Structures are given as structure tokens and as C-alpha cells.
């Protein structure tokens, strides 16, 4: 006996044909791991009916009403009603007839041929597997279609080596190559895989702030930028004071009073001022 597991209950089904397969799969798994809760097929069908709403509930309402009214004596129920509760497979078949895609296989074929990889190979594989499950095609045909829908970069890598002959090997190789290409794009500085725009390269000594604007690095230009620095010409000493630009004294010999005097004003030399004057 299968061990009982605590699974999430099935989602509500309102009649959307795109969600029918998911609804039936959830029911099947729930029954499998909770067999002790469903002694008969009728129990399973009534449990499934609980999760029907909208058009789906309206379709099944006459069935469930007739059966529950005669549950103590099912033989009294209408003959057209009894088979629905005798087997869950019958319920699954009838609900597919009413709400399923009548051209399910043809629709899957059409969508499979149009499918192209636009994101990761894993995402592409998931969509491909879902569609291919609805059609009865040979492995060789599915392998060729899977390869045709891959990104050009992935296909280029595949053709350089030995091309896989079966679908499973092709899927494994495509995912492996796609992951490598993604990592390579990250190394090259691209923010997203498949985005041809590269990140802006800023010269060393500059960084981007939160707003994306450049700002100078506090450590200044790096060695590679030495040639961009304009070196100042070394100033030669000609006897002028470095502070006032006049001759006759040095900056170190100026008193505080001298330094406070405005430019162009002369002051009397102090006792400790040099008694020599540099002559031209």
C-alpha cells in the first residue's frame, strides 16, 4: 500500500480547457497518496465534484444530485448516471469530452513546431516536454524539432562536436552548453544573458554612484593613467620671497605682522631680517 502523504488539495476547476490536465493530474496524485480515504470509485468522483465551480459545476450538478438522492440504493439512480460513479476513468473521460481541447493533439503539434528558445534552455525544455507529451511522435522527429528551436549560439556549439542522436542526450547537452554561455556572458560584463549591450567601462580612478553617475575614486588615478596627468613645471629659485614675490628677504624671515599687511604695502625690516640683499 502506498504510504499516505499530506498533499495540497487540488485547485478549483471552472471549465478552462487549459487547466483541465493540471486538475486531473492533481486528483490522480492525491488519490494515489491517500488511498485509505477513498474506498470506492464513487468516493473519488464525489471528491472531484467538490472542486468544480462555474460551468464545470453546472455541467456535473445533475449527476451529483441524482446520485446523492439515491446513494443508499444506487440501482435506483438513472441508468445514464450510474456509470459516471462506477469508475473515476469514466469521469475523467467525460469531463475531457466536455471541457477538453477537441483538437488537443493538433494544437500541440502546431505549438511545438512554433516553439523557440527565448529564455534558458531549462525553460525551453519544460515547454517542449509539455507539448510533446500530447502527441505521438518518434524520438528522432522530436530530437530534430528540439534542436531547431534552440538559440543559434547553443546550436553552434552543438554542431562543433558529435551531435546527440536521441532527445534525452540532446536536452542534456543543450542545457549544459546554455549554462556555460550564460556564465561566459557574466564574465564579459553583460548584465543579462542574450543582451547585446555591455556594461559601461569606466577608467580606473572613477566609480559609479547609486544614481549611475561617475565619481572620482578617493585614491586618485591608477598607474595606467600617469600619461593623462599634466605635470607642473618645477619652479626655479631666483631670490624672490615665496609669499609676497619681492626681493630682500625670505618667507621664513617674515614676521606675523608682515604677513598680515595687504599686498603692495611695504613694512620696515625687523632686527632679525637678513642684512644682505640678493643682487641681480
N, C-alpha and C positions, 0 to 999 in steps of 0.2 A: 504494500500500500504506500502511495506517495505521502511523504511527510507533509503535515499541514503547515502552511506558512501564512504570515499576516501580510496580505497584499492589499494594495489600494483598490477600492471598488471601481467598477467600470464607469466611464464617463457617460453622461446623458446623450442619447441619440435622438435627434429631432427629424431625421429624414434626409440629411445631407449625404449624397452618394459618395462624396469624397472622404467621409468619416466612417462609412459603414465597415470597411475592412478593419479599421482600428477597433471599433466597438466589438465586433465579433471575436477578434483576437484576444481582447481583454477578457471577454466572457470565457473563452476556452481555457485561458491560463488560470483564471480564478476557479473554475470548476476542477481543474487538474490538481491544484494545491489545496482544495477544500472539499475533497470527495465525501468526507463524512457528513457534510452539511446538506448533501443533495442525494437523497435515497433513490429518487426516480427521475425519469426524464421530464415528467411534468413539473417537478420542483425546479429544474433548471430553466424551463421555459417561463414559468411564472416569475422567477427571479429576474430573467432578462426583460420581461414585460415591465417590471418596476422601473427600469431605466429608460423607458420610451416616453417621449414627450412630443408635442406638436403634431405634425402629420403622421409620424410613426405611431404615436399613441392612438390617434383617431383610427388608423388602419387596423390596429390589433384589438381595439376595445370590444368589438362584438365577440371575438374569440374568447377573451378572458372573462367576459361577463357570462357567456353561455357555459363555460367550463366551471367557473366557481359556483354557479347556480346548481350545478349537478355534480359537484365534486364528490359528494358521498356516494353517488351512483353514476359514474362516468358513462355507463352504457345508455343512460337516458339523454345524454347530450346529443346534439345534432351530429349526424354522420360526417358531415363536412368539417366539423370542429375537432372531433376526436383525434384524427391523425396528427394534428398540429402539436398535441401534447404527448403523443406517444414516442416522439423522438426529437431530440434537440437538432439533429441534422435536418429534419423536415422544417423546423422553424427557421434555421439558417438559410435553407434553400428558398423558402417562400419570401423571406424578407429581402433576399438578393433580387428576386424577380420584380418586386415592387419598387425598391429604392436603389438597387444596384445599377451600375452602368451597363446597359444592354450591349454596348459596343466596347466593353472593357478591354478586351484583347487588342482590338484595332486601335483604340485610343492609346494604349500603352505602346504599341508599335510606332505610332506616329510621333509620340513624345520622345521615345527612345532615339529615334533617328535624328531628332532636332536637338537632342541634349548636347551641351557643350560645357567644358570646364571653365568656369568663371572665377571660382574661388580656389580652395585647396583641393588636392586630389582625393582626400578623405571625403569631403563634401560631395564631390562629383561621383565617387564610388557609391555613396549612400543613395543618391538619387537613381543611379544606374541600376543598382541591385533591386530597388523597389519596383522599377518599371519592368525589368527583365523577368521578375517573378510572375508577372501576369501573362507572359507569352511563352510559347513552347518552341523556342529556337535552339539550334545546336550550339555547342560551346564555341566552335570555330567562328560562327557568324557573330556571336556576342563578343568574342575577343576582338574581331575586326572593328565592330562598331564602337567598342570601348576605346580602342586606340585612336579612332578617327575623331573622337570628341575631346581628346586631351589638348592641353595648351601646346603651342608649337615648340616652346623650349623643352618641355618634357619629351615630346616626340623626337626631337633632335638628339637627345641623349639616348633614347631607346634604340634608334637605328644605328648608333655607333657601335653597339655591342650585338650580342646574339638576341634576337627578338623572341620573346616568350611565345609558345605555341598554344597555351591554354589560358583561360580567363583568369584563374586564380594567380598564376605566375605573373601575368600582365598587370594585375591590380597591385600586387606586392611591389613590383619594380617601379610602377608609376608613382606610388606613394613615397617610396624611398627616394627617387630622383626629385620629386616635387619638394620634399623636405630639405634636401641638400640645396636646391636652388633658392629656397626661402632663406636658409641660413647664409648663403652667399650674398644675397641681396642685402641682408642686415649688415654683413661685414663691409659692403661697399657704401654703406651710409644711407640706403634708401629706407624711408620710414615704413613703407608697406610693400609687400610682395606684389610685383606686377606694375608698380607705379614707376614710370619712367623718369619722374622728376627726382633729382638727387637733392640731398640737403645742402644748404649753402656752406661753402668752405670759407671760414674766416681766418685771416692771418693770425699768426701767433702773437700773443700780447693783447688780443681782443677777445671778448666773450660776449654772449647774448644774455640780456636780462630777461625777466619774466615776460616782458612785452615784445620780445623778439628783436629789440634794438641792440646795436653794438655798444659795448662799453669797454673802456681800457682796463687791462689787467694791471693790478697793483704792482706786479713785479716788472712791468715795463716790457719793452721789446725783447725778443729772444735773440740768440746769437745769429740766427739766419737772417735777421733784419738789420744787421750792422750797416749794410750798404745803403740803407734808407735814412740813416741818421746824418744830419748835416753837422759836421764837426766845426766847432768855433775856432777861429784863428787865434793862436796864442798871442797875448798882448806883451809887447816888449817894454821894459822899464826905461824911461827917459828922464827920470828925476822929478816927475810930477807927483803931487800928492794923490793917492787913490780916492780920497774923499771929495776934495774940492777941485782937484785938477790943476792947482797952482804950484809954483816952484818955491823953494826956500825952506821947506820943512817936509817931514814925513807924516803919514797918517797916525803912526803910533805916538808922535810927539805933540799931537793936538790935545788941548785941554777940553773938558766938557763945555766950557764957555765958548770955545772956538767952534765946537760942533753945533751949538745952538744958534749961532749967528746966521742970518739969512744969506743966501747965495749972493755974491758980489760985494759984501761988506768986508772991510779989512779990519783986522784986530792987531793990537800991539803984541809982539812976540813976548813970551814969558821967559823967565830967567833960565829955564832948563831947555829952551829951544836951541837947536843947533846954531853955533855961531859961524858956521860956514854955509856958503851958498853955492849950489852947483852952477857952474858957469857953462854957458853954451859954447 
